[in-house]
Amino acid sequence: MFESIDVGPKRSGLPLSGVVRKGNQILTVQIPTDVETGRLVEGGIDAQVRQVFHKLDRAMQAAGGSLADVMLVQVYLIDPDDWAPMHSIWTETFAAPFPARATVVVKQLMLEGMRIEVVVNASLG
């Protein structure tokens, strides 16, 4: 069995966990919503990428780790032109050795105006 990690207010009301841990394994999905209001952040792709990585950092800390423990990030974008700004912020967020990454362009994400979603696999220790 895994445990759900509490990282703050649960806004969606959906029956899901944003961060789960089993042993040293951490899995999380992050979207660019404000942690206090639950609303999508404004400011375009740069603001959304920064928010996703900020929330990822919070999630990793809540699970007892850090961004250095992230091994794989699956990035979902709605526009291929968003790859360059995402990659630029990626290099500010992570350090060598960088996590593995898959970047996929999709037609649409679940919230209107959402430009990025990430699925993360990390291992502590």
C-alpha positions in Angstrom: 0.0 0.0 0.0 1.2 3.5 -0.6 0.6 6.7 1.4 -0.8 10.0 0.2 1.4 13.0 1.0 -0.3 16.1 2.2 1.1 19.2 0.5 -1.6 21.7 1.3 -5.2 22.5 0.5 -6.9 20.0 -1.7 -9.0 22.1 -4.1 -10.3 19.7 -6.7 -12.6 17.6 -4.6 -11.7 14.7 -6.9 -10.9 11.3 -5.5 -7.2 11.3 -6.2 -3.9 12.1 -4.6 -1.5 14.7 -6.0 1.6 13.0 -4.4 2.0 9.4 -3.3 4.9 7.6 -1.7 5.7 3.9 -1.3 9.0 3.2 0.3 11.5 5.5 -1.4 9.4 5.9 -4.5 7.5 9.2 -5.1 5.0 9.7 -7.8 3.3 13.1 -8.4 1.3 15.0 -11.0 1.5 18.7 -11.0 -0.6 21.3 -12.8 -0.2 25.1 -12.9 -2.8 26.1 -10.3 -2.3 28.4 -7.3 -1.8 26.5 -4.1 -4.0 28.8 -2.1 -6.9 29.5 -4.5 -6.8 26.4 -6.7 -7.1 28.7 -9.8 -5.0 28.4 -12.9 -2.1 30.9 -12.7 -2.1 33.7 -15.2 0.8 35.0 -17.3 1.2 32.5 -20.1 3.6 29.5 -20.4 6.4 31.0 -18.4 4.2 31.6 -15.3 2.6 28.1 -15.7 6.0 26.3 -16.0 7.4 28.1 -13.0 4.3 27.3 -11.0 4.4 23.6 -11.9 8.1 23.4 -10.9 7.4 25.4 -7.7 4.7 22.9 -6.8 6.9 20.0 -7.6 9.6 21.4 -5.3 6.9 21.7 -2.5 5.7 18.2 -3.2 9.2 16.7 -3.0 10.0 18.5 0.2 6.7 17.3 1.8 7.6 13.7 0.8 11.0 14.1 2.5 13.1 14.8 -0.6 14.2 17.5 -3.1 14.3 18.2 -6.8 17.6 16.3 -6.8 15.6 13.1 -6.2 13.6 13.5 -9.4 14.5 10.8 -11.9 11.8 11.1 -14.7 9.5 14.0 -15.8 6.8 13.5 -18.4 5.9 16.9 -19.7 2.6 17.5 -21.6 2.3 20.7 -23.6 -0.5 22.0 -25.8 1.7 23.9 -28.1 5.1 22.9 -29.5 6.2 26.5 -29.3 6.0 26.2 -25.5 9.0 23.7 -25.5 11.7 26.4 -25.6 10.4 28.4 -22.6 9.7 25.2 -20.7 13.2 24.0 -21.5 14.8 27.3 -20.4 13.0 27.2 -17.0 13.9 23.5 -16.7 17.6 24.3 -16.8 17.1 26.9 -14.1 15.1 24.4 -11.9 17.2 21.2 -12.2 20.9 20.6 -11.9 23.2 18.0 -13.4 22.6 15.1 -13.5 19.3 16.2 -15.0 16.3 13.9 -14.8 15.2 12.0 -17.8 12.4 13.7 -19.6 9.7 13.0 -22.2 7.9 15.9 -23.7 4.6 15.3 -25.5 2.4 17.8 -27.4 -1.3 17.0 -26.8 -4.4 18.6 -28.3 -5.8 19.7 -24.9 -5.4 19.5 -21.2 -8.3 19.2 -18.7 -8.5 22.9 -17.5 -9.3 25.6 -20.0 -6.1 27.7 -20.5 -3.8 25.1 -19.0 -0.7 24.8 -21.2 1.4 22.3 -19.2 1.0 19.3 -16.9 3.8 17.1 -15.6 4.0 13.5 -14.3 7.0 12.9 -12.1 8.8 9.8 -10.8 11.4 10.2 -8.0 13.4 8.0 -5.7 14.6 9.1 -2.2 18.1 8.2 -1.1 
